[in-house]
Amino acid sequence: MALPQPIATTTPEAYRLAAARIRRCAHRRLVCASEAKGDYEVHCLHPALGVALPIGDMTAATDVCNTCTAEGIFRPDED
């Protein structure tokens, strides 16, 4: 039986950390800003706000949404 050979890489730290991802919220809307580039704008639709609050692109929204402390808005697999 052959054993798989390790993959040689010049950046071993690339395998240590998972990519940052946005928490799955029940009150978030993604709006396609540029279909060709795959850019999205993120809006918060929390009922207490009354209106859709634009957060920014996916990078900015990741920081904002991951630090959100509102109760019960994240999907059960995220709490």
C-alpha positions, 0 to 999 in steps of 0.5 A: 500500500502506498502512503501519500507524500507530504505536499511541499510548500514554502509557507507552512503557516498557510495550513495553520489558520482557517480563513476568517468567515462571517457568522451566519445571522438571520437578519443580514441581506447581501446585495450584489454590487458587481456581478462581474467581480463578485462583490457584495454589499452587506446590510443589517436588517435587525428589527430594532433598527427600523431601516436597513443599515449598510455595513459595507463590503464583506471584509468590513461586515466580517469584523462588524458582524463577528463582534455583534452582541445582539441576543438570538440573531445568530443561527443555532449552529453559530451560538 
